[in-house]
Amino acid sequence: MKKLNMFLLILLFIQIVNSGLFAQKNVWTPEQAKKWYSEHEWLVGCNFIPSTAINQLEMWQEETFDPKTIDTELGYAEKAGFNTMRVFLHYLVWYQDPEDFYERMEQYLTIAQKHNISAMFVFFDDCWNGYSKLGKQPEPKPYVHNSGWVQCPGQEEVTDITKFPTLETYVRVTLSRFKNDKRIIAWDLYNEPGNSGHGDESITLLKSAFRWAQHVRPSQPITVGIWSMDKEFNKLNQLQIANSDIITFHCYQDIKAMQSVIDSLKKFDKPLICTEYMCRPTSTFKEHLPLLKKENIGAYNWGLVSGKTQTIYPWDSWKKQYESEPKNWFHDVFRKDGTPFDKTEVELIRSLSQKK
Protein backbone atom coordinates (compact mmCIF):
# COMPACT_ATOMS: atom_id res chain seq x y z
CA MET A 1 0.00 0.00 0.00
CA LYS A 2 1.27 3.43 -0.93
CA LYS A 3 1.65 6.15 1.71
CA LEU A 4 -1.59 7.86 2.72
CA ASN A 5 -1.00 11.61 2.63
CA MET A 6 -2.79 13.56 5.38
CA PHE A 7 -3.41 16.58 3.17
CA LEU A 8 -5.00 14.42 0.49
CA LEU A 9 -7.21 12.74 3.08
CA ILE A 10 -8.46 16.11 4.30
CA LEU A 11 -9.31 17.07 0.72
CA LEU A 12 -11.01 13.71 0.27
CA PHE A 13 -13.15 14.32 3.36
CA ILE A 14 -14.21 17.72 2.06
CA GLN A 15 -15.08 16.25 -1.35
CA ILE A 16 -17.17 13.50 0.23
CA VAL A 17 -19.13 15.91 2.38
CA ASN A 18 -19.70 18.32 -0.50
CA SER A 19 -20.78 15.55 -2.84
CA GLY A 20 -23.37 14.24 -0.41
CA LEU A 21 -21.93 10.73 -0.66
CA PHE A 22 -21.56 10.56 3.11
CA ALA A 23 -25.32 10.43 3.66
CA GLN A 24 -26.17 7.13 1.99
CA LYS A 25 -29.46 5.78 3.34
CA ASN A 26 -28.25 2.41 4.61
CA VAL A 27 -24.76 3.37 5.81
CA TRP A 28 -24.17 3.37 9.55
CA THR A 29 -23.74 6.70 11.28
CA PRO A 30 -20.60 7.23 13.37
CA GLU A 31 -22.72 6.65 16.48
CA GLN A 32 -23.99 3.30 15.19
CA ALA A 33 -20.50 2.23 14.19
CA LYS A 34 -19.01 3.19 17.56
CA LYS A 35 -21.73 1.33 19.42
CA TRP A 36 -21.04 -1.82 17.39
CA TYR A 37 -17.29 -1.51 17.99
CA SER A 38 -17.74 -1.02 21.73
CA GLU A 39 -19.60 -4.33 21.96
CA HIS A 40 -16.58 -6.35 20.77
CA GLU A 41 -13.20 -7.16 22.21
CA TRP A 42 -10.14 -5.72 20.50
CA LEU A 43 -9.84 -7.48 17.15
CA VAL A 44 -6.47 -9.06 16.43
CA GLY A 45 -6.03 -11.67 13.73
CA CYS A 46 -4.75 -12.65 10.32
CA ASN A 47 -5.68 -12.86 6.68
CA PHE A 48 -6.18 -16.61 6.62
CA ILE A 49 -5.85 -19.33 4.03
CA PRO A 50 -4.85 -22.89 5.03
CA SER A 51 -1.31 -23.89 4.16
CA THR A 52 -2.66 -26.58 1.80
CA ALA A 53 -4.37 -24.04 -0.51
CA ILE A 54 -2.65 -21.87 -3.13
CA ASN A 55 -5.66 -19.58 -3.60
CA GLN A 56 -9.32 -18.96 -2.75
CA LEU A 57 -10.53 -21.61 -5.20
CA GLU A 58 -8.38 -24.34 -3.71
CA MET A 59 -9.50 -23.36 -0.22
CA TRP A 60 -13.23 -23.60 -1.01
CA GLN A 61 -13.63 -26.22 -3.78
CA GLU A 62 -15.09 -29.52 -2.64
CA GLU A 63 -12.13 -31.57 -3.82
CA THR A 64 -9.56 -29.55 -1.89
CA PHE A 65 -11.51 -28.09 1.04
CA ASP A 66 -9.44 -29.16 4.04
CA PRO A 67 -11.28 -28.85 7.37
CA LYS A 68 -8.62 -30.88 9.19
CA THR A 69 -5.87 -28.40 8.31
CA ILE A 70 -8.19 -25.45 8.95
CA ASP A 71 -8.90 -26.85 12.43
CA THR A 72 -5.23 -27.42 13.17
CA GLU A 73 -4.10 -24.03 11.98
CA LEU A 74 -6.89 -22.06 13.63
CA GLY A 75 -5.79 -23.91 16.76
CA TYR A 76 -2.35 -22.34 16.34
CA ALA A 77 -4.04 -18.98 15.92
CA GLU A 78 -6.13 -19.38 19.07
CA LYS A 79 -3.11 -20.31 21.18
CA ALA A 80 -1.26 -17.26 19.82
CA GLY A 81 -4.05 -14.97 21.00
CA PHE A 82 -5.75 -14.26 17.69
CA ASN A 83 -9.53 -13.87 17.85
CA THR A 84 -10.52 -13.13 14.25
CA MET A 85 -9.62 -14.03 10.64
CA ARG A 86 -10.15 -12.23 7.34
CA VAL A 87 -11.04 -14.86 4.74
CA PHE A 88 -11.41 -14.50 0.96
CA LEU A 89 -14.29 -16.15 -0.89
CA HIS A 90 -14.65 -16.68 -4.67
CA TYR A 91 -17.86 -16.46 -6.67
CA LEU A 92 -16.90 -19.30 -9.04
CA VAL A 93 -17.13 -21.87 -6.25
CA TRP A 94 -20.51 -20.44 -5.25
CA TYR A 95 -21.68 -20.47 -8.88
CA GLN A 96 -20.78 -24.14 -9.29
CA ASP A 97 -23.00 -25.21 -6.38
CA PRO A 98 -24.30 -22.56 -3.96
CA GLU A 99 -25.62 -24.98 -1.35
CA ASP A 100 -22.39 -26.98 -1.20
CA PHE A 101 -20.46 -23.72 -0.96
CA TYR A 102 -22.61 -22.57 1.95
CA GLU A 103 -22.15 -25.91 3.67
CA ARG A 104 -18.38 -25.41 3.51
CA MET A 105 -18.75 -21.86 4.84
CA GLU A 106 -20.77 -23.34 7.70
CA GLN A 107 -18.02 -25.90 8.32
CA TYR A 108 -15.42 -23.16 8.40
CA LEU A 109 -17.50 -21.02 10.78
CA THR A 110 -18.12 -23.99 13.09
CA ILE A 111 -14.40 -24.74 13.27
CA ALA A 112 -13.55 -21.08 13.82
CA GLN A 113 -16.15 -20.74 16.56
CA LYS A 114 -14.62 -23.73 18.34
CA HIS A 115 -11.40 -21.72 18.51
CA ASN A 116 -13.16 -18.49 19.55
CA ILE A 117 -12.31 -16.87 16.22
CA SER A 118 -14.68 -14.62 14.26
CA ALA A 119 -14.72 -14.20 10.48
CA MET A 120 -14.50 -11.20 8.18
CA PHE A 121 -15.37 -12.49 4.71
CA VAL A 122 -14.18 -10.82 1.48
CA PHE A 123 -16.32 -11.05 -1.69
CA PHE A 124 -14.26 -9.46 -4.50
CA ASP A 125 -10.55 -8.88 -5.08
CA ASP A 126 -8.55 -7.04 -7.77
CA CYS A 127 -5.14 -8.47 -6.77
CA TRP A 128 -2.70 -10.72 -8.63
CA ASN A 129 -3.61 -13.23 -11.36
CA GLY A 130 -6.50 -12.01 -13.48
CA TYR A 131 -7.78 -15.30 -14.88
CA SER A 132 -9.19 -18.10 -12.79
CA LYS A 133 -11.02 -21.33 -13.45
CA LEU A 134 -12.47 -24.13 -11.39
CA GLY A 135 -10.74 -27.47 -11.08
CA LYS A 136 -7.18 -28.38 -10.24
CA GLN A 137 -5.16 -25.30 -9.40
CA PRO A 138 -1.54 -24.75 -10.48
CA GLU A 139 1.32 -25.81 -8.28
CA PRO A 140 3.24 -22.97 -6.63
CA LYS A 141 6.09 -21.45 -8.61
CA PRO A 142 9.20 -22.15 -6.53
CA TYR A 143 10.07 -19.33 -4.12
CA VAL A 144 7.47 -16.92 -5.61
CA HIS A 145 5.10 -14.88 -3.41
CA ASN A 146 1.41 -15.73 -3.99
CA SER A 147 2.10 -17.19 -7.44
CA GLY A 148 -1.35 -18.76 -7.67
CA TRP A 149 -3.59 -16.13 -6.04
CA VAL A 150 -6.49 -15.10 -8.30
CA GLN A 151 -8.70 -12.05 -8.71
CA CYS A 152 -12.43 -12.21 -8.18
CA PRO A 153 -14.30 -11.88 -10.46
CA GLY A 154 -11.29 -11.42 -12.81
CA GLN A 155 -9.34 -9.04 -15.03
CA GLU A 156 -12.00 -8.85 -17.75
CA GLU A 157 -15.09 -9.73 -15.70
CA VAL A 158 -14.75 -6.57 -13.60
CA THR A 159 -16.23 -4.59 -16.50
CA ASP A 160 -18.43 -7.31 -17.98
CA ILE A 161 -21.88 -6.11 -16.92
CA THR A 162 -23.46 -9.25 -18.34
CA LYS A 163 -21.91 -11.03 -15.32
CA PHE A 164 -23.35 -8.55 -12.83
CA PRO A 165 -26.69 -10.35 -12.31
CA THR A 166 -24.72 -13.44 -11.25
CA LEU A 167 -22.45 -11.39 -8.99
CA GLU A 168 -25.45 -9.61 -7.50
CA THR A 169 -27.12 -12.90 -6.66
CA TYR A 170 -23.86 -14.16 -5.14
CA VAL A 171 -23.58 -11.14 -2.84
CA ARG A 172 -27.23 -10.74 -1.91
CA VAL A 173 -28.01 -14.41 -1.29
CA THR A 174 -24.81 -14.92 0.72
CA LEU A 175 -25.45 -11.85 2.85
CA SER A 176 -29.10 -12.76 3.35
CA ARG A 177 -28.15 -16.22 4.52
CA PHE A 178 -25.58 -15.01 7.07
CA LYS A 179 -26.84 -11.48 7.82
CA ASN A 180 -27.46 -12.22 11.51
CA ASP A 181 -24.70 -14.76 12.08
CA LYS A 182 -22.77 -13.67 15.18
CA ARG A 183 -19.76 -15.72 14.10
CA ILE A 184 -19.19 -13.17 11.32
CA ILE A 185 -17.71 -9.88 12.53
CA ALA A 186 -17.90 -7.91 9.26
CA TRP A 187 -18.19 -8.08 5.47
CA ASP A 188 -15.33 -6.71 3.34
CA LEU A 189 -16.99 -6.32 -0.04
CA TYR A 190 -13.96 -5.66 -2.24
CA ASN A 191 -10.23 -6.06 -1.61
CA GLU A 192 -8.08 -3.30 -3.16
CA PRO A 193 -10.44 -2.16 -5.93
CA GLY A 194 -8.52 -0.67 -8.84
CA ASN A 195 -5.36 -2.72 -8.26
CA SER A 196 -3.65 -4.78 -11.00
CA GLY A 197 -4.12 -1.99 -13.54
CA HIS A 198 -7.91 -1.79 -13.15
CA GLY A 199 -8.04 1.80 -11.89
CA ASP A 200 -11.41 3.50 -12.26
CA GLU A 201 -12.84 0.67 -14.34
CA SER A 202 -13.59 -1.04 -11.00
CA ILE A 203 -15.93 1.79 -9.95
CA THR A 204 -19.06 0.25 -11.47
CA LEU A 205 -18.58 -3.07 -9.67
CA LEU A 206 -17.66 -1.27 -6.44
CA LYS A 207 -20.80 0.88 -6.56
CA SER A 208 -22.88 -2.17 -7.37
CA ALA A 209 -21.40 -4.22 -4.53
CA PHE A 210 -22.26 -1.51 -2.03
CA ARG A 211 -25.78 -1.19 -3.44
CA TRP A 212 -26.37 -4.94 -3.31
CA ALA A 213 -25.06 -5.20 0.25
CA GLN A 214 -26.95 -2.14 1.48
CA HIS A 215 -30.15 -3.57 0.06
CA VAL A 216 -29.74 -6.62 2.31
CA ARG A 217 -28.42 -4.50 5.20
CA PRO A 218 -26.79 -7.23 7.33
CA SER A 219 -26.46 -6.75 11.06
CA GLN A 220 -22.68 -6.85 10.63
CA PRO A 221 -20.82 -3.81 9.25
CA ILE A 222 -20.02 -3.43 5.55
CA THR A 223 -16.65 -2.03 4.51
CA VAL A 224 -14.10 -1.68 1.70
CA GLY A 225 -10.58 -0.80 2.79
CA ILE A 226 -8.50 2.18 1.64
CA TRP A 227 -5.21 0.90 0.25
CA SER A 228 -3.74 3.75 -1.84
CA MET A 229 -4.10 7.52 -1.79
CA ASP A 230 -2.59 8.07 -5.22
CA LYS A 231 -4.69 10.59 -7.16
CA GLU A 232 -5.71 7.93 -9.66
CA PHE A 233 -7.72 6.22 -6.88
CA ASN A 234 -9.48 9.37 -5.65
CA LYS A 235 -12.94 8.41 -6.99
CA LEU A 236 -12.64 4.88 -5.65
CA ASN A 237 -11.55 6.17 -2.24
CA GLN A 238 -14.49 8.56 -2.06
CA LEU A 239 -16.90 5.72 -2.73
CA GLN A 240 -15.21 3.42 -0.24
CA ILE A 241 -15.23 5.86 2.66
CA ALA A 242 -18.69 7.24 1.94
CA ASN A 243 -20.31 3.80 1.84
CA SER A 244 -18.40 1.93 4.55
CA ASP A 245 -20.00 1.43 7.96
CA ILE A 246 -16.54 1.24 9.52
CA ILE A 247 -13.23 2.48 8.09
CA THR A 248 -10.74 -0.22 7.13
CA PHE A 249 -7.31 0.27 5.60
CA HIS A 250 -4.06 -1.38 4.58
CA CYS A 251 -0.61 -0.17 5.62
CA TYR A 252 2.61 -2.07 4.99
CA GLN A 253 4.86 0.92 5.72
CA ASP A 254 6.99 1.82 8.71
CA ILE A 255 5.71 2.93 12.10
CA LYS A 256 5.79 6.66 11.29
CA ALA A 257 3.69 6.12 8.19
CA MET A 258 1.27 3.94 10.15
CA GLN A 259 0.79 6.70 12.73
CA SER A 260 0.22 9.23 9.95
CA VAL A 261 -2.41 7.00 8.36
CA ILE A 262 -4.17 6.54 11.69
CA ASP A 263 -4.18 10.27 12.45
CA SER A 264 -5.57 11.01 9.00
CA LEU A 265 -8.36 8.43 9.06
CA LYS A 266 -9.54 9.50 12.52
CA LYS A 267 -11.06 12.53 10.78
CA PHE A 268 -13.90 10.33 9.53
CA ASP A 269 -15.01 9.70 13.13
CA LYS A 270 -15.66 5.98 12.75
CA PRO A 271 -13.96 2.89 14.20
CA LEU A 272 -10.75 1.95 12.39
CA ILE A 273 -9.52 -1.54 11.51
CA CYS A 274 -6.25 -2.26 9.72
CA THR A 275 -7.07 -5.27 7.57
CA GLU A 276 -3.56 -5.70 6.13
CA TYR A 277 -0.12 -4.97 7.60
CA MET A 278 3.12 -6.75 8.63
CA CYS A 279 5.84 -7.31 6.05
CA ARG A 280 9.14 -7.85 7.79
CA PRO A 281 11.37 -5.91 8.28
CA THR A 282 9.44 -2.72 7.36
CA SER A 283 6.17 -3.45 9.13
CA THR A 284 6.46 -5.66 12.22
CA PHE A 285 4.47 -7.01 15.12
CA LYS A 286 7.01 -5.56 17.55
CA GLU A 287 6.48 -1.97 16.40
CA HIS A 288 3.05 -1.85 14.82
CA LEU A 289 0.86 -4.08 16.98
CA PRO A 290 1.37 -2.13 20.25
CA LEU A 291 0.47 1.08 18.38
CA LEU A 292 -2.70 -0.44 16.96
CA LYS A 293 -3.68 -1.73 20.41
CA LYS A 294 -3.00 1.66 22.02
CA GLU A 295 -5.16 3.37 19.41
CA ASN A 296 -7.87 0.67 19.79
CA ILE A 297 -7.61 -0.22 16.10
CA GLY A 298 -8.34 -3.77 14.97
CA ALA A 299 -5.35 -5.51 13.38
CA TYR A 300 -5.18 -8.24 10.73
CA ASN A 301 -1.68 -9.13 9.57
CA TRP A 302 -1.17 -10.98 6.29
CA GLY A 303 -0.61 -14.69 6.70
CA LEU A 304 -0.76 -17.34 9.42
CA VAL A 305 0.98 -20.58 8.39
CA SER A 306 3.70 -20.87 5.74
CA GLY A 307 2.30 -22.92 2.88
CA LYS A 308 1.38 -22.98 -0.80
CA THR A 309 0.87 -19.22 -1.06
CA GLN A 310 4.59 -18.86 -0.23
CA THR A 311 4.12 -15.43 1.30
CA ILE A 312 7.25 -15.85 3.39
CA TYR A 313 8.91 -14.55 0.20
CA PRO A 314 8.68 -10.80 -0.53
CA TRP A 315 6.77 -9.11 -3.34
CA ASP A 316 9.97 -8.70 -5.36
CA SER A 317 10.12 -12.48 -5.80
CA TRP A 318 7.88 -11.88 -8.84
CA LYS A 319 10.96 -10.39 -10.49
CA LYS A 320 13.93 -11.44 -8.37
CA GLN A 321 15.02 -15.09 -8.24
CA TYR A 322 15.17 -16.69 -4.78
CA GLU A 323 16.72 -20.10 -4.23
CA SER A 324 15.97 -20.85 -0.58
CA GLU A 325 13.83 -19.80 2.36
CA PRO A 326 14.59 -16.19 3.31
CA LYS A 327 16.30 -15.66 6.64
CA ASN A 328 13.68 -13.08 7.53
CA TRP A 329 10.17 -14.13 6.49
CA PHE A 330 8.09 -11.47 4.72
CA HIS A 331 4.65 -12.60 6.01
CA ASP A 332 3.29 -15.52 8.08
CA VAL A 333 3.67 -16.52 11.71
CA PHE A 334 3.99 -20.32 11.95
CA ARG A 335 5.55 -23.27 10.19
CA LYS A 336 3.23 -26.15 9.31
CA ASP A 337 4.10 -28.01 12.52
CA GLY A 338 3.03 -25.02 14.61
CA THR A 339 6.54 -23.78 15.39
CA PRO A 340 6.56 -19.96 15.35
CA PHE A 341 8.91 -18.19 12.97
CA ASP A 342 9.71 -15.92 15.93
CA LYS A 343 8.38 -16.97 19.33
CA THR A 344 8.79 -13.45 20.72
CA GLU A 345 6.17 -12.28 18.19
CA VAL A 346 3.69 -14.87 19.43
CA GLU A 347 4.41 -13.92 23.04
CA LEU A 348 3.71 -10.28 22.15
CA ILE A 349 0.41 -11.12 20.44
CA ARG A 350 -0.67 -13.22 23.43
CA SER A 351 0.27 -10.45 25.82
CA LEU A 352 -1.57 -7.70 23.92
CA SER A 353 -4.67 -9.86 23.41
CA GLN A 354 -4.53 -10.82 27.09
CA LYS A 355 -4.58 -14.49 26.14
CA LYS A 356 -3.69 -16.57 29.21
HELIX and SHEET records of a PDB file:
HELIX    1   1 MET A    6  SER A   19  1                                  14    
HELIX    2   2 LEU A   21  ALA A   23  5                                   3    
HELIX    3   3 PRO A   30  SER A   38  1                                   9    
HELIX    4   4 GLN A   56  TRP A   60  1                                   5    
HELIX    5   5 PRO A   67  ALA A   80  1                                  14    
HELIX    6   6 TYR A   91  GLN A   96  1                                   6    
HELIX    7   7 PRO A   98  LYS A  114  1                                  17    
HELIX    8   8 GLU A  157  THR A  159  5                                   3    
HELIX    9   9 ILE A  161  LYS A  163  5                                   3    
HELIX   10  10 PHE A  164  PHE A  178  1                                  15    
HELIX   11  11 GLY A  199  SER A  202  5                                   4    
HELIX   12  12 ILE A  203  VAL A  216  1                                  14    
HELIX   13  13 LYS A  231  PHE A  233  5                                   3    
HELIX   14  14 ASN A  234  ASN A  243  1                                  10    
HELIX   15  15 ILE A  255  LEU A  265  1                                  11    
HELIX   16  16 LYS A  266  PHE A  268  5                                   3    
HELIX   17  17 PHE A  285  LYS A  294  1                                  10    
HELIX   18  18 TRP A  315  TRP A  318  5                                   4    
HELIX   19  19 LYS A  343  LEU A  352  1                                  10    
SHEET    1   A 8 ILE A 222  THR A 223  0                                        
SHEET    2   A 8 ILE A 184  ASN A 191  1                                        
SHEET    3   A 8 SER A 118  ASP A 125  1                                        
SHEET    4   A 8 THR A  84  PHE A  88  1                                        
SHEET    5   A 8 VAL A  44  ASN A  47  1                                        
SHEET    6   A 8 GLY A 298  TRP A 302  1                                        
SHEET    7   A 8 LEU A 272  GLU A 276  1                                        
SHEET    8   A 8 ILE A 247  HIS A 250  1                                        
END                                                                             
